[in-house]
């Protein structure tokens, strides 16, 4: 499934199981659940969803991407 724009989400963390999942609400109105994620993956996805940039996602892989308008992306290097 290609990534689609996410307009909303719901996060559920289950401390007893030490895992959680998301419900993504896409721009087209579809609402889909991700697979369960471990604590680190859950934190990373939650952090990315918290940005005010357009977010795209794929619930089948729990992948998310942040889109910056053209010309507004800054680059950095690893040393």
C-alpha positions as CSV (number, residue, x, y, z in Angstrom):
1,X,0.0,0.0,0.0
2,X,1.4,3.4,-0.9
3,X,1.6,6.0,1.9
4,X,-1.4,8.3,2.3
5,X,-1.7,11.6,4.1
6,X,-2.7,11.3,7.7
7,X,-5.3,13.8,9.0
8,X,-5.6,12.4,12.5
9,X,-4.5,9.6,14.8
10,X,-5.2,7.9,18.0
11,X,-2.4,6.3,20.1
12,X,-2.9,3.4,22.5
13,X,0.0,2.3,24.8
14,X,-0.5,-0.9,26.8
15,X,2.0,-0.7,29.7
16,X,1.2,-4.3,30.9
17,X,2.3,-5.6,27.5
18,X,5.0,-3.0,26.9
19,X,3.7,-2.3,23.4
20,X,1.2,-0.1,21.6
21,X,-0.4,0.7,18.3
22,X,-1.9,3.6,16.4
23,X,-5.1,4.2,14.5
24,X,-4.4,6.4,11.5
25,X,-7.2,8.5,10.0
26,X,-6.3,9.3,6.4
27,X,-7.3,12.3,4.4
28,X,-9.7,10.1,2.4
29,X,-11.6,9.2,5.6
30,X,-10.3,5.7,6.0
31,X,-9.3,4.7,9.5
32,X,-6.9,1.9,10.0
33,X,-4.9,0.3,12.8
34,X,-1.2,-0.4,12.8
35,X,0.5,-3.5,14.1
36,X,1.8,-3.4,17.7
37,X,5.0,-1.6,18.2
38,X,7.7,-1.8,20.9
39,X,8.4,1.2,23.1
40,X,11.2,2.7,21.0
41,X,9.3,2.4,17.7
42,X,6.1,3.8,19.4
43,X,8.1,6.8,20.7
44,X,9.6,7.6,17.3
45,X,6.2,7.4,15.5
46,X,4.5,9.5,18.1
47,X,7.3,12.1,17.9
48,X,6.9,12.3,14.1
49,X,3.2,12.5,14.3
50,X,3.5,15.5,16.6
51,X,5.0,17.7,13.9
52,X,2.9,20.4,12.2
53,X,4.2,19.3,8.8
54,X,2.0,17.1,6.5
55,X,2.4,13.5,7.7
56,X,2.0,10.5,5.4
57,X,1.7,6.9,6.7
58,X,1.1,3.3,5.9
59,X,-0.8,1.4,8.6
60,X,0.3,-2.0,7.2
61,X,3.9,-1.3,8.1
62,X,3.4,1.4,10.7
63,X,5.6,3.6,8.6
64,X,5.4,7.4,8.7
65,X,7.0,10.2,6.7
66,X,7.1,13.9,7.1
67,X,6.8,16.2,4.1
68,X,8.4,19.6,3.9
69,X,7.4,22.0,1.1
70,X,9.9,22.2,-1.7
71,X,12.8,24.6,-1.0
72,X,12.2,24.5,2.8
73,X,14.3,21.4,3.6
74,X,17.6,22.0,5.3
75,X,20.3,19.4,5.0
76,X,23.0,18.3,7.4
77,X,25.9,15.8,7.3
78,X,27.2,13.1,9.6
79,X,30.8,13.3,10.6
